[in-house]
Amino acid sequence: MSQNIAILIGNTKYDELSTLNCCANDVHQMRELLLAAKKFSRIVECVDKPVDLVKDELRELAESGDGFEEVFLYFSGHGLSNSDDFFMCFSNFKESSPNTTGLSRNDAFELIRQFKAELSVVVIDACEAGRNLIKNHVKPLSYTLKTKFSNFVQFSSCTESQFSLAGDRISLFTDEFIKACLNKENGPVYYSDVESALRDAFLSHYSQTPHFIRQGTSQEKFCADATHLKNFRETFLVVPGSDNQIVSPPVTEFACAKAAIEEIESLIPSMAKAQEFINGVFENTVSASGKTPEINDLFDIRTVKYDDFELVQNKRSVIDLLRRRGGSDSFVESDVEKTKRRHPFGMTAALAAAAFASEDDYDTTYNIWNHSKLQSVHVGIYFEPKSMALNRVFSEIVFLPRLTECLILTCNSYEKRSSWDSFNEFDGTKKWKWSHHSWFDDPAEVAQEYVSDPYSFTKKYVFSFIESNT
């Protein structure tokens, strides 16, 4: 017999992130809501459990029944979205190893798929939770949904570039999600009804916009009969001023705005602190040369620093990253200029060419400006060869300052010898590795974990001579 099962995950304690005490109550209140719906035969709670145990429990649950009509997955805690995926953060989460210390969106979907349920519902209350359907180099979410799920509904508390507001007792989104489920007093409650109520609830919350994904018929039901929710509704939606305890205190727009401002303010460094972070990452990267003294026998190390982005190669990919990340500041701005090429054969030829104009008929210029006044936003390490048999190696780091974070792009490349005393710049399209960091992260750890190691790259280049002689 088919059953409905719910897995509620909450994480309050973190080794390297702020504590979120409200997440335990988020899970409790969601459990009470689901019990009231009289729909789920089994509700599993996972509060502050290690991610490996949660994954194992999901696998065991998927094999525990003969069939599932609905699987409902809820998460409340910290969230992180990088260039590869969105991650639900668990207690020991590290941005340097998100796949083993967190639960990625793709892994979560794969685990849910094992239930082979008629309906899969995912509710995520976490920062940066609203992942778009299509990412440049990542397998499209739309493909995953169409090929692996019959019917799918996802509610995310905010977009990919936003924070999700916590609370003293209950998170804002979880509070509004429960209220949305309680909005109807008669008849069936459809998940599409819940989505509509949530959209209305957040119309004035400009700093937090829920994100929705739905694949189905819009007939998917959260609760067959809204009257089942009557007792829980009376408990949860206590009228302010009554003698009863208020489980869900009203949140004014000013209170939400103030909380959002305070959250953002806590992430903003002084200009001196931001410069210290940039300098620290570069200095720690350069100091790694002491770990590979053999490199110093073959190369002289020379560093360069620029206060602008004029010499950055493959600016197009940098501009694409800036546009994807969005933001409220203009510390770094960019634009793309297209200039039509002049035709040397007069106006007649120009008009004829205009009729068949294509992108190739324009010269494109990519511009990036540093308005932040921070220095050394583009830095590099040149490995100048002491032997004529060697090419030059260039490792560069680009810092894109933002109000609350710093985007870091790194790239290593070879520069072939063009003469006895000169080298050509890398003639290919540079592929940047990027990551984003709080200004308060440890520069030494960022340099070690995220910056493309120039010394390992150079060592690999040196070792390639062994292979070429075998």
Buried (B, 14 or more C-beta within 10 A) or exposed (E): EEBBBBBBBBBBBBEBBEEBEBBBBBBBBBBBBBBBBEBBEEBBBBBBBEBEEBBEBBEEBBEEBEEBBBBBBBBBBBBBBBBBBBBBBBBBBBBEEBEEBBBBBBBBBEBBBBBBBBBBBBBBBBBBBBBBEEBEEBEEBEEBBEEBBEBBBBBBBBBBBBBBBBBEBBBBBBBBBBBBBBBBEEEEBBBBBBBBBBEEBBEEBEBBBBBBBBBBEEEBBBBEBBEBBBEBBEBBEBEEEEEEEBBBEEBEEEBBBEBBEEBBEEBBBEEEEBBBBBBBBBBBBBEBBEEBEEBBEBBEBEBEEBEEBEEBBBBEBBBEBBEEBEBEEEBBEBEEEEEEEEBEEEEEEBEEBEEEEEEEEEEEEBEBBBEBEBBBBBBBBBBBBEEEEBBBBBBBBBBBBBBBBBBBBBBBBBBEBEEEEEBEEBEEEBEBEBBBBBBEBBBBBBBBBBBBBBBBBBBEBBEEEEEEEE
